[in-house]
């Protein structure tokens, strides 16, 4: 049996063209290489799993290529490129600041910086999670970061830019990485599914993308888990079962019950949700998100803010036609009140049930106000 390689590693981008969701940032780095305007220090900031370290490695590979293309990309054939691909390059050094954050670790790095590269033009030092360095380690690093040898380039990566000293930031070119959009994530998962011979429903991939919350690495980890559960055919039903996510239909049904003032139906549906093992607070949060999505669909200009598949978007648009804006505003306020009071409540089920009763009365209250 072949050793399994997780998708996050197997399909890790190796060129700027394969980096997902960071087009403007990649264009800037590529142009810097083409024009030779390479800074001695970079700071890559952004959420986890959006490609900071991967982009740093690609950048390091490209600037050391002995025969770069006209676009500034690596040739992939020279000794420097082959050494990088075979993970034996002596020009690229990585330090994990989460576990190497002392003054002694930085002193060791400073000593290493004095050694010029043997192949290629630059020695690139990638320091991951740089915000984890201690105050004294930052201070020890300052002088070297400000005036390194001509062949030394530092790429600092962090998920918490606010924890880095302003004196460090001022010495770097700062690049802010975007969170992955749902569409970018879904398209990337589609391409991987095709390469792996896996049939996947668009709605299933959309759920994975939303669950990943902007992180491509998280999306690929979830994708691997779902494949283990579903096999070579990924369906929406299997994904929500595996990830223990409440079906969209429960929220659509909830709003229909509210509009019909069906208190008994709403309470029975909530009992069904609890019996299936779902957390009551997750239902409240999901209902809040659902009502927001319905409100977004009230206007054709804001429909584009909805990050769901086409079939679900159609259902949202249809339900938006049944709801007045006033109803949605009041409904969101009621759900928000329930969310705020949920943690303090001693009888959490009753708290949610009272919310459901109030929601079922909202259309009737609006009518009474109109009569007055």
MARTORSE-462320 format. One record per residue (C-alpha): residue in one letter; z, x, y; residue number from 1. Coordinates in nm, 4 decimals, m for minus. Example, Ala and Ser with C-alpha at 12.3 -4.5 7.8 and 13.67 -1.06 7.14 Angstrom:
MARTORSE-462320
+------+----------+----------+----------+-------+
! loke !       zz !       xx !       yy ! vexlo !
+------+----------+----------+----------+-------+
!    A !   0.7800 !   1.2300 !  m0.4500 !     1 !
!    S !   0.7140 !   1.3670 !  m0.1060 !     2 !
+------+----------+----------+----------+-------+
This chain:
MARTORSE-462320
+------+----------+----------+----------+-------+
! loke !       zz !       xx !       yy ! vexlo !
+------+----------+----------+----------+-------+
!    X !   0.0000 !   0.0000 !   0.0000 !     1 !
!    X !  m0.0962 !   0.1315 !   0.3443 !     2 !
!    X !   0.1848 !   0.1838 !   0.5913 !     3 !
!    X !   0.2022 !  m0.1032 !   0.8385 !     4 !
!    X !   0.1521 !  m0.0102 !   1.2058 !     5 !
!    X !   0.2807 !  m0.2573 !   1.4635 !     6 !
!    X !   0.0150 !  m0.3980 !   1.6970 !     7 !
!    X !   0.1831 !  m0.2523 !   2.0063 !     8 !
!    X !   0.1115 !   0.0971 !   1.8683 !     9 !
!    X !  m0.2112 !   0.0278 !   1.6808 !    10 !
!    X !  m0.3799 !  m0.1266 !   1.9844 !    11 !
!    X !  m0.2143 !   0.0814 !   2.2537 !    12 !
!    X !  m0.4726 !   0.1490 !   2.5290 !    13 !
!    X !  m0.6236 !   0.4987 !   2.5138 !    14 !
!    X !  m0.8506 !   0.4746 !   2.8202 !    15 !
!    X !  m0.8270 !   0.3173 !   3.1651 !    16 !
!    X !  m1.0872 !   0.0581 !   3.0592 !    17 !
!    X !  m0.8545 !  m0.0771 !   2.7896 !    18 !
!    X !  m0.5482 !  m0.1147 !   3.0157 !    19 !
!    X !  m0.4781 !  m0.4875 !   3.0515 !    20 !
!    X !  m0.3803 !  m0.6671 !   3.3702 !    21 !
!    X !  m0.3575 !  m0.3681 !   3.6101 !    22 !
!    X !  m0.7119 !  m0.3499 !   3.7469 !    23 !
!    X !  m0.6457 !  m0.2465 !   4.1087 !    24 !
!    X !  m0.3848 !   0.0090 !   4.0092 !    25 !
!    X !  m0.6129 !   0.1670 !   3.7487 !    26 !
!    X !  m0.9002 !   0.1766 !   3.9994 !    27 !
!    X !  m0.6808 !   0.3660 !   4.2458 !    28 !
!    X !  m0.5768 !   0.6247 !   3.9866 !    29 !
!    X !  m0.9331 !   0.6669 !   3.8642 !    30 !
!    X !  m1.0620 !   0.7223 !   4.2189 !    31 !
!    X !  m0.7862 !   0.9766 !   4.2823 !    32 !
!    X !  m0.9086 !   1.1774 !   3.9823 !    33 !
!    X !  m1.2744 !   1.1513 !   4.0895 !    34 !
!    X !  m1.1990 !   1.2752 !   4.4415 !    35 !
!    X !  m0.9431 !   1.5336 !   4.3323 !    36 !
!    X !  m0.6689 !   1.3722 !   4.5427 !    37 !
!    X !  m0.3967 !   1.4113 !   4.2835 !    38 !
!    X !  m0.0384 !   1.3916 !   4.4049 !    39 !
!    X !   0.2396 !   1.6058 !   4.2612 !    40 !
!    X !   0.4672 !   1.3036 !   4.1974 !    41 !
!    X !   0.4150 !   0.9383 !   4.1016 !    42 !
!    X !   0.6592 !   0.6519 !   4.0554 !    43 !
!    X !   0.5459 !   0.3731 !   3.8212 !    44 !
!    X !   0.7588 !   0.0595 !   3.8636 !    45 !
!    X !   0.7483 !  m0.2763 !   3.6884 !    46 !
!    X !   0.8873 !  m0.4975 !   3.4108 !    47 !
!    X !   0.9109 !  m0.3762 !   3.0540 !    48 !
!    X !   0.6023 !  m0.3749 !   2.8366 !    49 !
!    X !   0.3364 !  m0.3826 !   3.1108 !    50 !
!    X !   0.1875 !  m0.0372 !   3.0474 !    51 !
!    X !   0.3733 !   0.2089 !   3.2713 !    52 !
!    X !   0.4159 !   0.4862 !   3.0123 !    53 !
!    X !   0.0766 !   0.4145 !   2.8565 !    54 !
!    X !  m0.0977 !   0.4462 !   3.1934 !    55 !
!    X !   0.0941 !   0.7674 !   3.2628 !    56 !
!    X !  m0.0309 !   0.9173 !   2.9342 !    57 !
!    X !  m0.3913 !   0.8151 !   3.0038 !    58 !
!    X !  m0.3693 !   0.9645 !   3.3530 !    59 !
!    X !  m0.2269 !   1.2881 !   3.2103 !    60 !
!    X !  m0.5046 !   1.3033 !   2.9518 !    61 !
!    X !  m0.7797 !   1.2433 !   3.2081 !    62 !
!    X !  m0.6684 !   1.5029 !   3.4632 !    63 !
!    X !  m0.6517 !   1.7684 !   3.1898 !    64 !
!    X !  m0.9905 !   1.6914 !   3.0357 !    65 !
!    X !  m1.2170 !   1.9965 !   3.0384 !    66 !
!    X !  m1.5379 !   1.7887 !   3.0608 !    67 !
!    X !  m1.4549 !   1.4671 !   3.2512 !    68 !
!    X !  m1.7185 !   1.1958 !   3.2974 !    69 !
!    X !  m1.8633 !   1.1029 !   3.6357 !    70 !
!    X !  m1.6119 !   0.8161 !   3.6553 !    71 !
!    X !  m1.3197 !   1.0525 !   3.6101 !    72 !
!    X !  m1.2506 !   0.9482 !   3.2505 !    73 !
!    X !  m1.1685 !   1.1877 !   2.9684 !    74 !
!    X !  m1.4532 !   1.2943 !   2.7405 !    75 !
!    X !  m1.2450 !   1.2634 !   2.4244 !    76 !
!    X !  m1.4191 !   1.5646 !   2.2707 !    77 !
!    X !  m1.2757 !   1.8756 !   2.4382 !    78 !
!    X !  m0.9782 !   2.0719 !   2.3044 !    79 !
!    X !  m0.7409 !   1.9177 !   2.5586 !    80 !
!    X !  m0.8433 !   1.5613 !   2.4667 !    81 !
!    X !  m0.8226 !   1.6314 !   2.0934 !    82 !
!    X !  m0.4767 !   1.7850 !   2.1343 !    83 !
!    X !  m0.3661 !   1.4716 !   2.3207 !    84 !
!    X !  m0.5114 !   1.2370 !   2.0578 !    85 !
!    X !  m0.3480 !   1.4347 !   1.7760 !    86 !
!    X !  m0.0154 !   1.4367 !   1.9662 !    87 !
!    X !   0.0038 !   1.8161 !   1.9795 !    88 !
!    X !  m0.0739 !   1.8680 !   2.3468 !    89 !
!    X !   0.1479 !   2.1248 !   2.5182 !    90 !
!    X !   0.0463 !   1.9974 !   2.8627 !    91 !
!    X !   0.2192 !   1.6601 !   2.8441 !    92 !
!    X !   0.5970 !   1.6497 !   2.8250 !    93 !
!    X !   0.7997 !   1.3294 !   2.7943 !    94 !
!    X !   1.1675 !   1.2876 !   2.8697 !    95 !
!    X !   1.3682 !   0.9733 !   2.8038 !    96 !
!    X !   1.6184 !   0.9591 !   3.0895 !    97 !
!    X !   1.8168 !   0.6883 !   2.9103 !    98 !
!    X !   1.9477 !   0.9479 !   2.6644 !    99 !
!    X !   1.8827 !   1.2685 !   2.8613 !   100 !
!    X !   2.0394 !   1.1905 !   3.1954 !   101 !
!    X !   2.2742 !   1.4822 !   3.2649 !   102 !
!    X !   2.2416 !   1.7795 !   3.5011 !   103 !
!    X !   2.1908 !   2.0115 !   3.2022 !   104 !
!    X !   1.8944 !   1.8028 !   3.0834 !   105 !
!    X !   1.7314 !   1.8262 !   3.4255 !   106 !
!    X !   1.8020 !   2.1996 !   3.4447 !   107 !
!    X !   1.6255 !   2.2418 !   3.1125 !   108 !
!    X !   1.3304 !   2.0470 !   3.2523 !   109 !
!    X !   1.3240 !   2.2665 !   3.5653 !   110 !
!    X !   1.3126 !   2.5795 !   3.3466 !   111 !
!    X !   1.0253 !   2.4288 !   3.1492 !   112 !
!    X !   0.8319 !   2.3561 !   3.4698 !   113 !
!    X !   0.8069 !   2.7307 !   3.5367 !   114 !
!    X !   0.5764 !   2.7744 !   3.2354 !   115 !
!    X !   0.2087 !   2.7204 !   3.3346 !   116 !
!    X !  m0.0272 !   2.5215 !   3.1070 !   117 !
!    X !  m0.2193 !   2.7123 !   2.8396 !   118 !
!    X !  m0.5109 !   2.4663 !   2.8170 !   119 !
!    X !  m0.6196 !   2.2457 !   3.1061 !   120 !
!    X !  m0.5157 !   2.2522 !   3.4706 !   121 !
!    X !  m0.1877 !   2.0592 !   3.4786 !   122 !
!    X !   0.1474 !   2.0294 !   3.3068 !   123 !
!    X !   0.2460 !   1.6635 !   3.3300 !   124 !
!    X !   0.6088 !   1.5569 !   3.3005 !   125 !
!    X !   0.6620 !   1.1883 !   3.2225 !   126 !
!    X !   1.0219 !   1.0771 !   3.2757 !   127 !
!    X !   1.0828 !   0.7307 !   3.1342 !   128 !
!    X !   1.3637 !   0.5029 !   3.2586 !   129 !
!    X !   1.4244 !   0.7493 !   3.5409 !   130 !
!    X !   1.6789 !   0.5178 !   3.7051 !   131 !
!    X !   1.9206 !   0.6145 !   3.4254 !   132 !
!    X !   1.9608 !   0.9684 !   3.5618 !   133 !
!    X !   2.3067 !   1.0403 !   3.6979 !   134 !
!    X !   2.3613 !   1.1010 !   4.0687 !   135 !
!    X !   2.4097 !   1.4748 !   4.0120 !   136 !
!    X !   2.0967 !   1.4899 !   3.7945 !   137 !
!    X !   1.8922 !   1.3266 !   4.0714 !   138 !
!    X !   2.0263 !   1.5802 !   4.3205 !   139 !
!    X !   1.9406 !   1.8701 !   4.0886 !   140 !
!    X !   1.5880 !   1.7311 !   4.0488 !   141 !
!    X !   1.5160 !   1.6807 !   4.4202 !   142 !
!    X !   1.4046 !   2.0316 !   4.5157 !   143 !
!    X !   1.1700 !   2.0708 !   4.2184 !   144 !
!    X !   1.0229 !   1.7238 !   4.2773 !   145 !
!    X !   0.9552 !   1.8056 !   4.6422 !   146 !
!    X !   0.8034 !   2.1510 !   4.5921 !   147 !
!    X !   0.6805 !   2.1911 !   4.2333 !   148 !
!    X !   0.4301 !   2.4567 !   4.1201 !   149 !
!    X !   0.0672 !   2.3621 !   4.1880 !   150 !
!    X !   0.0068 !   2.2899 !   3.8193 !   151 !
!    X !   0.3087 !   2.0571 !   3.7743 !   152 !
!    X !   0.2802 !   1.6782 !   3.8090 !   153 !
!    X !   0.5706 !   1.4364 !   3.7662 !   154 !
!    X !   0.5268 !   1.0738 !   3.6642 !   155 !
!    X !   0.8488 !   0.8755 !   3.6844 !   156 !
!    X !   0.8616 !   0.5345 !   3.5172 !   157 !
!    X !   1.1281 !   0.2711 !   3.5762 !   158 !
!    X !   1.2051 !  m0.0961 !   3.5331 !   159 !
!    X !   1.4678 !  m0.0871 !   3.8098 !   160 !
!    X !   1.3249 !   0.0664 !   4.1248 !   161 !
!    X !   1.6272 !  m0.0464 !   4.3276 !   162 !
!    X !   1.8494 !   0.2033 !   4.1410 !   163 !
!    X !   1.6454 !   0.5073 !   4.2404 !   164 !
!    X !   1.7545 !   0.7161 !   4.5387 !   165 !
!    X !   1.5419 !   0.6635 !   4.8519 !   166 !
!    X !   1.5044 !   1.0419 !   4.8740 !   167 !
!    X !   1.3327 !   1.0391 !   4.5317 !   168 !
!    X !   1.1056 !   0.7449 !   4.6225 !   169 !
!    X !   1.0009 !   0.9126 !   4.9477 !   170 !
!    X !   0.8636 !   1.2100 !   4.7527 !   171 !
!    X !   0.6442 !   0.9983 !   4.5222 !   172 !
!    X !   0.3340 !   0.7833 !   4.5355 !   173 !
!    X !   0.4691 !   0.4440 !   4.4301 !   174 !
!    X !   0.2690 !   0.2117 !   4.2023 !   175 !
!    X !   0.4013 !  m0.1366 !   4.1271 !   176 !
!    X !   0.2785 !  m0.2778 !   3.7960 !   177 !
!    X !   0.2136 !  m0.6516 !   3.7668 !   178 !
!    X !   0.3614 !  m0.8822 !   3.5079 !   179 !
!    X !   0.0960 !  m0.9836 !   3.2574 !   180 !
!    X !  m0.0574 !  m1.3229 !   3.3325 !   181 !
!    X !  m0.0679 !  m1.5761 !   3.0504 !   182 !
!    X !  m0.4503 !  m1.5706 !   3.0519 !   183 !
!    X !  m0.4672 !  m1.1903 !   3.0267 !   184 !
!    X !  m0.2174 !  m1.1933 !   2.7412 !   185 !
!    X !  m0.3979 !  m1.4711 !   2.5537 !   186 !
!    X !  m0.7354 !  m1.2954 !   2.5869 !   187 !
!    X !  m0.5880 !  m0.9679 !   2.4608 !   188 !
!    X !  m0.4251 !  m1.1427 !   2.1639 !   189 !
!    X !  m0.7571 !  m1.3133 !   2.0863 !   190 !
!    X !  m0.9375 !  m0.9792 !   2.0695 !   191 !
!    X !  m0.6720 !  m0.8374 !   1.8391 !   192 !
!    X !  m0.6811 !  m1.1466 !   1.6158 !   193 !
!    X !  m1.0599 !  m1.1085 !   1.5826 !   194 !
!    X !  m1.0284 !  m0.7413 !   1.4895 !   195 !
!    X !  m0.7649 !  m0.8247 !   1.2279 !   196 !
!    X !  m0.9652 !  m1.1168 !   1.0849 !   197 !
!    X !  m0.7023 !  m1.3700 !   1.1880 !   198 !
!    X !  m0.7903 !  m1.7250 !   1.2917 !   199 !
!    X !  m0.5700 !  m1.8353 !   1.5815 !   200 !
!    X !  m0.5531 !  m2.1565 !   1.7827 !   201 !
!    X !  m0.5637 !  m2.1129 !   2.1597 !   202 !
!    X !  m0.2474 !  m2.3201 !   2.2047 !   203 !
!    X !  m0.0649 !  m2.1024 !   1.9525 !   204 !
!    X !  m0.1549 !  m1.7853 !   2.1427 !   205 !
!    X !  m0.0614 !  m1.9562 !   2.4690 !   206 !
!    X !   0.2898 !  m2.0245 !   2.3359 !   207 !
!    X !   0.3242 !  m1.6582 !   2.2382 !   208 !
!    X !   0.2072 !  m1.5480 !   2.5845 !   209 !
!    X !   0.4541 !  m1.7776 !   2.7622 !   210 !
!    X !   0.7357 !  m1.6661 !   2.5331 !   211 !
!    X !   0.6578 !  m1.2997 !   2.6135 !   212 !
!    X !   0.7316 !  m1.3697 !   2.9829 !   213 !
!    X !   0.4837 !  m1.1206 !   3.1270 !   214 !
!    X !   0.5384 !  m0.8342 !   2.8826 !   215 !
!    X !   0.2410 !  m0.7319 !   2.6672 !   216 !
!    X !   0.4570 !  m0.5312 !   2.4275 !   217 !
!    X !   0.6782 !  m0.8364 !   2.3749 !   218 !
!    X !   0.3688 !  m1.0509 !   2.3159 !   219 !
!    X !   0.2386 !  m0.8120 !   2.0502 !   220 !
!    X !   0.5784 !  m0.7983 !   1.8783 !   221 !
!    X !   0.5902 !  m1.1787 !   1.8677 !   222 !
!    X !   0.2301 !  m1.1840 !   1.7434 !   223 !
!    X !   0.3204 !  m0.9549 !   1.4510 !   224 !
!    X !   0.6178 !  m1.1750 !   1.3643 !   225 !
!    X !   0.4036 !  m1.4902 !   1.3730 !   226 !
!    X !   0.1371 !  m1.3286 !   1.1521 !   227 !
!    X !   0.4079 !  m1.2468 !   0.8978 !   228 !
!    X !   0.5066 !  m1.6148 !   0.8998 !   229 !
!    X !   0.1616 !  m1.7772 !   0.9176 !   230 !
!    X !  m0.0667 !  m1.5330 !   0.7404 !   231 !
!    X !  m0.4321 !  m1.5216 !   0.8499 !   232 !
!    X !  m0.4309 !  m1.8623 !   1.0210 !   233 !
!    X !  m0.2053 !  m1.9095 !   1.3238 !   234 !
!    X !  m0.1518 !  m2.2715 !   1.4276 !   235 !
!    X !   0.0438 !  m2.4184 !   1.7175 !   236 !
!    X !   0.2760 !  m2.6025 !   1.4768 !   237 !
!    X !   0.3576 !  m2.2866 !   1.2805 !   238 !
!    X !   0.4239 !  m2.0865 !   1.5975 !   239 !
!    X !   0.6734 !  m2.3345 !   1.7441 !   240 !
!    X !   0.8428 !  m2.3608 !   1.4043 !   241 !
!    X !   0.8707 !  m1.9838 !   1.3669 !   242 !
!    X !   0.9869 !  m1.9243 !   1.7247 !   243 !
!    X !   1.2117 !  m2.2317 !   1.7251 !   244 !
!    X !   1.0448 !  m2.3778 !   2.0342 !   245 !
!    X !   1.0561 !  m2.7473 !   2.1199 !   246 !
!    X !   0.7159 !  m2.9158 !   2.0961 !   247 !
!    X !   0.5400 !  m3.0093 !   2.4231 !   248 !
!    X !   0.5146 !  m3.3649 !   2.2917 !   249 !
!    X !   0.8898 !  m3.4206 !   2.3213 !   250 !
!    X !   0.8699 !  m3.3646 !   2.6959 !   251 !
!    X !   0.5648 !  m3.5866 !   2.7396 !   252 !
!    X !   0.7424 !  m3.8551 !   2.5376 !   253 !
!    X !   1.0567 !  m3.8091 !   2.7487 !   254 !
!    X !   0.8758 !  m3.8815 !   3.0751 !   255 !
!    X !   0.7004 !  m4.1834 !   2.9236 !   256 !
!    X !   1.0403 !  m4.3213 !   2.8166 !   257 !
!    X !   1.1806 !  m4.2615 !   3.1665 !   258 !
!    X !   0.8882 !  m4.4462 !   3.3245 !   259 !
!    X !   0.9363 !  m4.7363 !   3.0835 !   260 !
!    X !   1.3135 !  m4.7430 !   3.1549 !   261 !
!    X !   1.3747 !  m4.7155 !   2.7791 !   262 !
!    X !   1.7333 !  m4.5877 !   2.7715 !   263 !
!    X !   1.7779 !  m4.6497 !   2.3981 !   264 !
!    X !   1.4555 !  m4.4662 !   2.3148 !   265 !
!    X !   1.5539 !  m4.1683 !   2.5321 !   266 !
!    X !   1.8970 !  m4.1413 !   2.3700 !   267 !
!    X !   1.7507 !  m4.1665 !   2.0181 !   268 !
!    X !   1.4890 !  m3.9029 !   2.0979 !   269 !
!    X !   1.7623 !  m3.6680 !   2.2275 !   270 !
!    X !   1.9574 !  m3.7241 !   1.9061 !   271 !
!    X !   1.6444 !  m3.6359 !   1.7076 !   272 !
!    X !   1.6134 !  m3.3100 !   1.9057 !   273 !
!    X !   1.9761 !  m3.2169 !   1.8371 !   274 !
!    X !   1.9403 !  m3.3074 !   1.4679 !   275 !
!    X !   1.6447 !  m3.0675 !   1.4451 !   276 !
!    X !   1.8786 !  m2.7857 !   1.5512 !   277 !
!    X !   1.7633 !  m2.7378 !   1.9106 !   278 !
!    X !   2.0080 !  m2.6510 !   2.1869 !   279 !
!    X !   2.0720 !  m2.9285 !   2.4406 !   280 !
!    X !   2.0588 !  m2.6917 !   2.7369 !   281 !
!    X !   1.7212 !  m2.5561 !   2.6271 !   282 !
!    X !   1.5937 !  m2.9140 !   2.6302 !   283 !
!    X !   1.7214 !  m2.9580 !   2.9863 !   284 !
!    X !   1.5556 !  m2.6361 !   3.1018 !   285 !
!    X !   1.2325 !  m2.7289 !   2.9238 !   286 !
!    X !   1.2351 !  m3.0746 !   3.0828 !   287 !
!    X !   1.2778 !  m2.9166 !   3.4262 !   288 !
!    X !   0.9768 !  m2.6912 !   3.3635 !   289 !
!    X !   0.7772 !  m2.9894 !   3.2329 !   290 !
!    X !   0.8482 !  m3.2010 !   3.5420 !   291 !
!    X !   0.7472 !  m2.9079 !   3.7620 !   292 !
!    X !   0.4184 !  m2.8813 !   3.5715 !   293 !
!    X !   0.3524 !  m3.2550 !   3.6102 !   294 !
!    X !   0.4180 !  m3.2252 !   3.9848 !   295 !
!    X !   0.1774 !  m2.9293 !   4.0053 !   296 !
!    X !  m0.0919 !  m3.1478 !   3.8454 !   297 !
!    X !  m0.0586 !  m3.4117 !   4.1169 !   298 !
!    X !  m0.2877 !  m3.2033 !   4.3369 !   299 !
!    X !  m0.6156 !  m3.0469 !   4.2264 !   300 !
!    X !  m0.5417 !  m2.7436 !   4.4464 !   301 !
!    X !  m0.2215 !  m2.6538 !   4.2587 !   302 !
!    X !  m0.3443 !  m2.7319 !   3.9049 !   303 !
!    X !  m0.4496 !  m2.3666 !   3.8748 !   304 !
!    X !  m0.0798 !  m2.2696 !   3.8836 !   305 !
!    X !  m0.0418 !  m2.4238 !   3.5389 !   306 !
!    X !  m0.0446 !  m2.1561 !   3.2687 !   307 !
!    X !  m0.1221 !  m2.3626 !   2.9591 !   308 !
!    X !  m0.4220 !  m2.4321 !   2.7381 !   309 !
!    X !  m0.6944 !  m2.6791 !   2.8369 !   310 !
!    X !  m0.5820 !  m2.9565 !   2.5996 !   311 !
!    X !  m0.2219 !  m2.9429 !   2.7248 !   312 !
!    X !  m0.3430 !  m2.9227 !   3.0870 !   313 !
!    X !  m0.5376 !  m3.2449 !   3.0278 !   314 !
!    X !  m0.2199 !  m3.4145 !   2.8990 !   315 !
!    X !  m0.0283 !  m3.2981 !   3.2068 !   316 !
!    X !  m0.2994 !  m3.4325 !   3.4368 !   317 !
!    X !  m0.2965 !  m3.7698 !   3.2605 !   318 !
!    X !   0.0810 !  m3.7981 !   3.2885 !   319 !
!    X !   0.0721 !  m3.6908 !   3.6531 !   320 !
!    X !  m0.1473 !  m3.9950 !   3.7190 !   321 !
!    X !   0.1355 !  m4.2213 !   3.5944 !   322 !
!    X !   0.4059 !  m4.0653 !   3.8141 !   323 !
!    X !   0.4643 !  m4.0933 !   4.1871 !   324 !
!    X !   0.5654 !  m3.7827 !   4.3790 !   325 !
!    X !   0.8892 !  m3.9567 !   4.4778 !   326 !
!    X !   0.9767 !  m4.0126 !   4.1130 !   327 !
!    X !   0.9095 !  m3.6479 !   4.0276 !   328 !
!    X !   1.1145 !  m3.5200 !   4.3244 !   329 !
!    X !   1.4129 !  m3.7367 !   4.2276 !   330 !
!    X !   1.3735 !  m3.6555 !   3.8575 !   331 !
!    X !   1.3774 !  m3.2814 !   3.9285 !   332 !
!    X !   1.6915 !  m3.3244 !   4.1366 !   333 !
!    X !   1.8650 !  m3.5142 !   3.8554 !   334 !
!    X !   1.7714 !  m3.2523 !   3.5933 !   335 !
!    X !   1.8763 !  m2.9715 !   3.8262 !   336 !
!    X !   2.2169 !  m3.1366 !   3.8761 !   337 !
!    X !   2.2559 !  m3.1573 !   3.4981 !   338 !
!    X !   2.1634 !  m2.7888 !   3.4612 !   339 !
!    X !   2.4177 !  m2.6836 !   3.7243 !   340 !
!    X !   2.6983 !  m2.8892 !   3.5694 !   341 !
!    X !   2.6177 !  m2.8164 !   3.2046 !   342 !
!    X !   2.8224 !  m2.4984 !   3.1631 !   343 !
!    X !   3.1313 !  m2.6492 !   3.3264 !   344 !
!    X !   3.1140 !  m2.9674 !   3.1221 !   345 !
!    X !   3.3515 !  m3.0082 !   2.8269 !   346 !
!    X !   3.1370 !  m3.2825 !   2.6719 !   347 !
!    X !   2.7913 !  m3.1278 !   2.6957 !   348 !
!    X !   2.6129 !  m3.3951 !   2.4939 !   349 !
!    X !   2.7458 !  m3.6694 !   2.7206 !   350 !
!    X !   2.6361 !  m3.4697 !   3.0259 !   351 !
!    X !   2.2764 !  m3.4669 !   2.9036 !   352 !
!    X !   2.2899 !  m3.8300 !   2.7945 !   353 !
!    X !   2.4076 !  m3.9335 !   3.1421 !   354 !
!    X !   2.1122 !  m3.7427 !   3.2833 !   355 !
!    X !   1.8758 !  m3.9321 !   3.0532 !   356 !
!    X !   2.0259 !  m4.2661 !   3.1629 !   357 !
!    X !   1.9856 !  m4.1752 !   3.5293 !   358 !
!    X !   1.6274 !  m4.0666 !   3.4652 !   359 !
!    X !   1.5453 !  m4.4013 !   3.3047 !   360 !
!    X !   1.6806 !  m4.5806 !   3.6109 !   361 !
!    X !   1.4844 !  m4.3803 !   3.8682 !   362 !
!    X !   1.1673 !  m4.5969 !   3.8818 !   363 !
!    X !   1.3816 !  m4.9105 !   3.9111 !   364 !
!    X !   1.5861 !  m4.7553 !   4.1929 !   365 !
!    X !   1.2639 !  m4.6711 !   4.3779 !   366 !
!    X !   1.1434 !  m5.0300 !   4.3480 !   367 !
!    X !   1.4755 !  m5.1587 !   4.4805 !   368 !
!    X !   1.4494 !  m4.9271 !   4.7812 !   369 !
!    X !   1.0972 !  m5.0580 !   4.8520 !   370 !
!    X !   1.2248 !  m5.4185 !   4.8453 !   371 !
!    X !   1.4949 !  m5.3364 !   5.0969 !   372 !
+------+----------+----------+----------+-------+
